[in-house]
Amino acid sequence: MEGPLLTPHVSLTDAFLDEVQKAKGNPESSFTVDNLRLVVADLFGVVMVTTAITLARVLLLVLLHPEVQHRVQKEIDEVIGQGRAPEMADQAHMPFTTAVVHEVQRFGDIVPLGLPHMTLRDIEVQGFLIPKGTTLITKLSSVLKDETVWKKPFRFHPEHFLDDQGHFVKQEAFMPFSAGRRACLGEPLAHMELFLFFTSLLQRFSFSVLPGQPQPSDHGIYNFLYTPAPYQLCAVPR
């Protein structure tokens, strides 16, 4: 679906409704009120659920890797401090925190099979004919855990997204939201939510295992979405 570029002062819904008006009488247009309902449902349904699961995963991983937690908090203290709330503009100055969020998404692999897609026409891929109307399921795990791409594919390793100078580097194989024209529409929103929620939490709290309790496992439960097993933690104000 092609559409207009959004400016900071125009919401997605307003822009979509403008295109609906322009497309009146065009039966081939994808700009319809029904499609708008689906887009909004995706943004506020799917994105909220996956963001909540990712936040549960990121807290679990900083719980299990206190050295990562301390390093993130050091970066927060140096860039943001305690006197104001985090802003998206801070992300450009926080390479390690950004790397941690990306690594949680890679390692957490929340939607390992992605969402089903369908071919709109006959297409040939690497010598194989895929007929029009075929439902395709992409195994995102095969990329996110590719042993030829990632140094430690089955371990939580934020350095996957840092170069030798400590600068953030987004890897081509990072695609937890799928890829191409049908990638998840909510990816930008999810990136903003995860950065702001994560930095806000670690700015105000330190997280640890409950006294006397065993360390939780970083293995999850698969039910279409790959979610962390239930766990408890201790949040101490900083």
HELIX and SHEET records of a PDB file:
HELIX    1   1 LEU A   12  LYS A   22  1                                  11    
HELIX    2   2 VAL A   33  ALA A   41  1                                   9    
HELIX    3   3 ASP A   42  VAL A   46  3                                   5    
HELIX    4   4 VAL A   47  LEU A   64  1                                  18    
HELIX    5   5 PRO A   66  VAL A   79  1                                  14    
HELIX    6   6 MET A   88  HIS A   93  5                                   6    
HELIX    7   7 PRO A   95  GLY A  108  1                                  14    
HELIX    8   8 SER A  141  LEU A  144  1                                   4    
HELIX    9   9 PRO A  158  PHE A  161  5                                   4    
HELIX   10  10 GLU A  187  ARG A  204  1                                  18    
SHEET    1   A 2 HIS A 117  MET A 118  0                                        
SHEET    2   A 2 THR A 135  LEU A 136 -1                                        
SHEET    1   B 2 ILE A 123  VAL A 125  0                                        
SHEET    2   B 2 PHE A 128  ILE A 130 -1                                        
SHEET    1   C 2 PHE A 205  SER A 208  0                                        
SHEET    2   C 2 CYS A 234  PRO A 237 -1                                        
SHEET    1   D 2 GLY A 220  TYR A 222  0                                        
SHEET    2   D 2 TYR A 226  PRO A 228 -1                                        
END                                                                             
